[in-house]
């Protein structure tokens, strides 16, 4: 007996139509469940009930393959159901208020700013590019000190690097965003333009030792390969390397740093544009201790922790899919006191006032172990 593919496809179409009708019937019933939960105050997620239900429907299947498929199918159906229930709850004004206030813009005058590093560092440039050269400011040695200044009110804003286009994320910044009750209010990109700096009377032929941050040395590796006889010595930062060359007053020494560092420390630019990748850029965040966001903000950053179980990350990220939100970045960092468990950082487009954003955050907040909104900027 030969099979008729067109007839099979007709039956599939008929079956699919029935599945859609049953799905819509189920969603209507789930809407009734949501109304009941609103009246009783019950939580949307009942993990024990869902697990029990999935095991029950799996037992109706006739082989292992179908049992696994039914389990996955109903896990997704229940996930969709929860998202609809969260939406209904939001429409009834039920949900947590993150407490963020919209402002027209970030105040850049009559504020005090802190950055990590020394004058001439790229953090210094990010600060002046954003706030202007006349802003009242101070500099500290560590990222933690900068966050403490803001948290304690000794500074209104901190300027911190969060990511480099070639080296990746700045782990310390991510961890500190979780630890402190400070919030991202804006960001600025600074192009990394390394130069070789020496004393005013030095020439390229005089150089025997080069100082820079390890990344500075790495980012200029092609240039340094042309001078294999030079000794490379890593320092805490690029601008500090420039300062050392000035203080040591040895024309055999040079630093890899920004051209602005040359101006600050009275050095000569022996060679400009020595970075391997001329598109290299560092992203800096502007951090304050108030829950505010600009009127024209378009990005939201959140951090959450989830149970170390199969499918939990997908369930979190599906909140963006179902609310039609574009996710622009996701990072993970290990949780210090929990081996092989991770904290996730997600950036996505939107404003905290948007209904879709509120629905997505509500869904994640309900099902994650912990959630923090890091900022809307």
C-alpha positions in Angstrom: 0.0 0.0 0.0 1.6 3.3 -1.1 1.4 6.4 1.1 -0.3 9.6 -0.2 1.8 12.5 1.1 -0.8 15.1 0.2 -3.4 13.2 2.2 -1.1 12.9 5.2 -0.4 16.7 5.0 -4.1 17.4 5.0 -4.5 15.3 8.1 -1.7 17.2 9.8 -3.3 20.5 8.9 -6.6 19.3 10.4 -4.7 18.1 13.6 -2.8 21.4 13.8 -6.1 23.3 13.7 -7.5 21.2 16.5 -4.3 21.7 18.5 -4.7 25.5 18.1 -8.3 25.4 19.1 -7.4 23.4 22.2 -4.5 25.7 23.0 -6.8 28.7 22.9 -9.3 26.9 25.1 -6.5 26.2 27.6 -5.3 29.8 27.6 -8.9 31.0 28.3 -9.0 28.7 31.3 -5.6 29.9 32.4 -7.0 33.4 32.3 -9.7 32.3 34.7 -7.0 30.9 36.9 -5.3 34.3 36.9 -8.5 36.1 37.9 -8.9 33.6 40.8 -5.3 34.2 41.9 -5.9 37.9 41.8 -8.9 37.5 44.2 -7.1 35.1 46.5 -3.5 36.6 46.4 -2.0 33.2 45.3 1.3 33.3 43.5 1.3 32.5 39.7 4.1 29.9 39.9 3.2 26.7 41.7 6.3 24.5 41.0 5.0 21.4 42.8 1.7 21.6 40.9 3.4 22.0 37.6 5.8 19.1 38.2 2.9 16.9 39.2 0.9 17.9 36.1 3.8 17.3 33.7 4.4 13.8 35.1 0.7 13.1 34.7 0.5 14.1 31.1 3.8 12.2 30.3 2.2 9.0 31.6 -0.5 9.3 28.9 2.1 8.9 26.1 2.8 5.5 24.7 6.6 5.4 24.3 9.7 7.0 25.8 10.2 9.4 22.9 6.7 10.7 23.1 6.9 10.9 26.9 9.9 13.2 26.7 8.3 15.3 23.9 5.0 15.7 25.9 7.0 16.8 29.0 8.8 19.4 26.9 5.6 20.5 25.2 3.7 21.0 28.4 6.6 22.8 30.1 6.4 25.4 27.3 2.6 25.6 27.5 2.8 26.2 31.2 5.6 28.8 30.7 3.3 30.6 28.2 0.4 30.4 30.6 2.4 32.0 33.4 3.4 34.9 31.1 -0.2 35.5 30.2 -1.1 35.4 33.9 1.7 37.9 34.7 0.3 40.2 32.0 -3.2 40.0 33.5 -1.8 40.8 37.0 0.0 43.8 35.6 -3.2 45.0 33.9 -4.8 44.9 37.4 -1.9 47.0 38.8 -0.5 44.1 40.8 3.2 43.9 40.9 6.3 45.4 42.5 7.3 49.0 41.9 11.1 49.2 41.2 11.1 52.8 42.5 12.9 54.4 39.6 12.1 58.0 38.7 12.4 59.6 35.3 14.4 62.8 34.8 14.9 65.0 31.8 18.7 64.4 31.8 21.7 63.7 34.1 22.9 66.8 35.9 26.5 67.5 34.7 27.1 70.8 36.5 27.5 71.3 40.2 28.2 67.6 40.7 31.2 65.8 42.0 32.6 62.8 40.1 35.1 60.1 41.0 37.1 57.8 38.7 39.6 55.0 39.2 43.1 55.7 38.0 45.4 58.7 37.7 45.2 61.8 35.5 45.7 60.8 31.9 43.9 57.4 32.3 41.2 56.6 29.9 38.7 56.7 32.8 39.8 60.4 33.2 39.1 61.0 29.5 35.7 59.3 29.8 34.9 61.6 32.7 35.9 64.8 30.9 34.2 63.7 27.7 30.9 63.2 29.6 30.9 65.8 32.3 33.4 68.4 30.8 36.9 69.4 31.9 35.7 71.8 34.6 33.7 69.2 36.6 34.7 68.8 40.3 36.3 65.4 40.6 38.6 63.1 42.5 40.5 60.0 41.6 41.0 56.7 43.6 43.1 53.6 43.3 40.4 50.9 43.0 36.9 50.4 41.5 35.7 49.5 44.9 36.7 52.9 46.3 34.9 54.6 43.5 31.7 52.7 44.3 32.1 53.5 48.0 32.4 57.2 47.2 29.1 57.1 45.4 27.3 54.8 47.9 28.4 57.0 50.8 27.5 60.3 49.0 31.0 61.6 48.8 30.6 61.7 45.0 27.4 62.1 42.9 28.7 59.8 40.1 31.5 57.3 39.4 33.0 56.6 36.0 33.9 52.9 35.6 35.0 50.7 32.7 32.6 47.8 32.0 33.8 46.3 28.7 36.5 46.5 26.1 35.8 45.7 22.5 38.7 43.3 22.3 39.5 42.3 25.9 35.9 41.7 27.0 34.1 42.5 30.2 35.6 44.1 33.3 34.8 41.4 35.9 35.3 43.6 39.0 32.8 46.2 37.7 30.1 43.5 37.2 30.6 42.1 40.7 30.5 45.6 42.3 27.3 46.5 40.5 25.7 43.5 42.3 27.3 44.3 45.7 26.5 48.0 46.0 23.1 49.8 45.8 24.4 52.0 43.0 22.8 52.3 39.5 23.8 52.9 36.0 22.5 56.2 34.7 24.4 56.4 31.4 27.3 55.1 29.4 30.0 56.5 27.1 32.4 54.9 24.7 36.1 56.0 24.5 38.3 55.0 21.7 41.6 53.5 22.8 44.4 55.3 21.1 47.8 54.2 22.5 51.0 56.0 21.8 54.6 55.4 22.8 55.7 58.2 25.2 59.2 59.2 26.2 61.1 62.1 27.8 61.3 65.3 25.8 64.9 64.7 24.8 64.4 61.0 24.0 64.4 59.4 20.6 63.0 56.0 19.5 66.5 54.7 19.3 67.1 55.5 23.0 64.4 53.2 24.3 65.3 50.0 26.1 62.3 49.5 28.6 58.6 50.0 28.0 56.0 50.3 30.8 52.3 49.8 30.5 49.2 48.0 31.8 49.3 44.3 30.7 46.4 45.0 28.3 48.3 48.0 26.9 51.3 45.8 26.1 49.0 43.1 24.6 47.1 45.6 22.5 50.3 46.9 21.0 51.9 43.5 20.4 52.6 44.0 16.7 54.4 47.2 17.3 56.4 45.7 20.2 57.4 42.7 18.0 59.3 45.2 15.9 61.4 46.0 18.9 62.1 42.6 20.5 65.2 44.0 22.3 62.9 46.2 24.5 62.1 45.0 28.0 58.4 45.0 28.7 57.3 45.7 32.3 53.6 45.6 33.4 52.2 48.4 35.6 48.9 49.0 37.3 47.6 51.3 34.6 48.7 53.1 31.4 48.7 56.7 32.8 50.7 55.5 35.9 53.3 54.2 33.5 53.6 57.6 31.9 53.9 59.2 35.3 56.7 56.7 36.2 58.7 57.6 33.1 58.5 61.3 34.0 59.5 60.6 37.6 62.4 58.3 36.8 63.8 60.8 34.2 65.5 58.0 32.3 65.4 58.6 28.5 65.8 54.8 28.0 62.3 54.3 29.4 59.0 54.8 27.6 55.4 54.2 28.3 52.4 53.0 26.3 49.6 55.3 27.2 47.2 57.9 25.8 48.3 61.1 24.1 46.5 63.1 26.8 48.9 61.4 29.3 51.8 62.8 27.3 50.4 66.3 27.8 49.7 65.9 31.5 53.1 64.4 32.4 55.2 66.5 30.0 56.3 63.6 27.7 57.1 63.4 24.1 55.1 61.3 21.6 57.7 59.0 20.1 55.2 57.1 18.0 51.4 57.5 17.8 48.8 55.0 16.6 50.6 51.9 17.8 47.6 49.9 18.8 47.0 46.7 16.8 43.3 47.3 16.4 42.4 50.9 15.6 38.7 50.2 16.3 39.5 49.2 20.0 37.0 50.9 22.3 36.3 50.8 26.0 32.7 51.3 27.3 32.4 53.2 30.5 29.3 53.4 32.7 28.2 56.4 34.7 27.0 55.2 38.2 25.0 57.1 40.8 23.2 56.1 44.0 19.8 57.3 43.0 17.2 55.3 41.1 16.8 57.6 38.2 16.7 57.3 34.4 16.9 59.8 31.6 13.8 60.6 29.5 15.5 59.3 26.4 17.0 56.2 28.0 16.7 53.1 25.8 18.6 50.3 27.5 17.9 48.4 30.7 20.4 46.2 32.6 19.3 43.6 35.1 21.0 40.9 37.2 19.4 37.7 38.4 20.2 34.4 40.0 18.4 31.1 39.1 18.3 27.6 40.4 20.9 25.2 38.9 18.3 23.2 37.0 17.6 22.3 33.4 15.6 24.9 31.5 15.7 27.6 34.1 17.8 30.1 32.0 15.5 29.5 29.0 12.5 30.2 31.1 14.0 33.5 32.2 15.0 34.6 28.7 11.7 33.6 27.2 10.2 36.6 29.0 12.0 38.8 26.5 10.8 36.7 23.6 7.1 36.8 24.6 7.2 40.5 25.3 9.0 41.2 22.0 12.0 42.8 23.7 15.4 42.9 22.0 18.2 41.5 24.2 21.5 43.2 23.4 23.9 41.6 25.9 24.1 38.7 28.3 27.0 37.9 30.6 27.5 35.4 33.5 29.6 35.6 36.6 30.2 32.8 39.2 28.4 33.2 42.5 31.2 33.2 45.1 29.7 31.0 47.8 27.9 28.6 45.4 30.2 26.3 43.4 29.3 26.0 39.7 26.3 28.4 40.0 26.1 31.6 38.1 24.7 35.1 38.2 23.4 36.4 34.9 23.6 40.0 33.7 21.2 40.9 30.8 20.9 44.2 28.9 17.9 44.8 26.7 16.1 47.6 24.9 13.3 49.5 26.6 12.2 51.9 29.4 11.0 50.9 32.8 7.7 52.6 32.1 6.9 50.4 29.1 4.2 47.7 29.7 6.3 45.0 27.9 9.3 45.8 30.1 7.2 45.7 33.3 5.7 42.3 32.2 9.1 40.8 31.4 10.7 42.0 34.7 7.6 40.8 36.6 8.0 37.3 35.1 11.7 37.1 35.9 11.2 38.5 39.4 8.6 35.9 40.2 10.6 32.9 39.0 14.3 33.9 39.7 15.8 33.4 43.1 16.9 37.0 43.1 16.7 40.0 40.8 18.2 43.5 40.7 17.6 46.3 38.2 21.0 47.7 37.6 19.8 50.7 35.7 17.9 52.2 32.7 20.1 54.4 30.6 
